[in-house]
Amino acid sequence: MMMRRRVFGLIFVAIMAVVLVAGMPGCGKPVKIDITPPYLRDLAEQLNFYIGTAVGYGSQTFPNNSQYMRTLKREFNAVVAEYTMKWGTIRPDRETFNYRPGDELLDFAENNKMMVRGHTLSWHQSVPAWVENGNFPRDEAISLLQDHINKVVGRWKGRIREWDVVNEVIRDDLTGQTGENPRRGNSVWERSIGADWVEIAFRAAAEADPDALLFYNDYGIERKSRKQDAVYALIQDLQGKGVKIDGVGFQGHFVCGNVPSEEELKASLDRFAGLGLRVQFTEVDIRIKKPVTPEKLTLQAKEYERIIKVALEHPACDAVLFWGVDDGHSWINSWDKNYGAPLLFDSWYDRKPAYYAVRDYLLAEIERRQGGEEGEENEKKEAQDG
Ligand code: 9MR
């Protein structure tokens, strides 16, 4: 009897959910979702490239939402935790270590042959209150930071290919005045340790996993700007001190219509690759000012294609990661309600023009490279014959 009641209860909830979704304004989406191959991940693999996404955690996303999971597995060959590997999740209070969501993502990635980026060992946000308000003296703050990096990197040693060691140090509002401090003051690490916390973090990560690739990650550096200059100077300074740093992540949080030109993007990658670094686009999304129209979605698709093109063509770049799978679960929705639809899949996990533009570009690139190889072989043959 109890069992039957529960079954009826579940059926009722399911029917209500369907009615609710169908009745929501703007929910006239046909149920048919395009999932025909080829898939981004298979094309990326043929190009020795990573097409990845940030992965949420909870009832609506990983690992519980079956549609989310299907799309994730089918389309991507790289993942990064959107928040579960940050301080806030891993160490909510001094005594609690919460590695489980990170463990789950790693198991999933390994089962599905995906590369993993680790994000992020230090940042001014997502710092738990006990750290933020701890008023730790310098020595204790250094120990805390080193200990955290040592434990987290150590726990997943050999399983995480690359880590964002330091995230977003440089301010957005630089004026160029002489003597100006380009670094954020609102960071607990900056306050309690001082500027050398950045090298302390990199050195700790290198020690904990000498084989992991170590990245500096930031936004607003995708075209030449004072901020980009300051990041460049910061990295040069680290290199001058003999600190191991392998790459720079260009987050790529863009507004539709304002994505830098191909030349600007390329020049930015070139600039940092010139320091001997790897470069990647690590958190790409292109938010659209509402209302979202077909014209804006077409423009967004062109801008996504531009990013993929620049990344694929660049010898120092082997990855583009999007900051989320679908529009329904993007951070943009809560961050600024005037913007939306930033990703490749809509809220129904259906492919958007941006998806097709990225896929078409990958397909064309495979053809170009095959054409190139065949061309080279023909040339060799002709030379031999002649
Ligand atoms: O998208 C992330 C959001 O879900 C989290 O609540 C937030 C705080 O942890 O961080 C967001 O991701 C940020 C990323 O870690 C660093 N670059 C900017 C991203 C958007 O804010």
Boltz pocket constraint, residues with backbone or C-beta under 6 A from the ligand:
constraints:
  - pocket:
      binder: B
      contacts: [[A, 82], [A, 83], [A, 86], [A, 125], [A, 126], [A, 167], [A, 251], [A, 283], [A, 331]]
      max_distance: 6.0
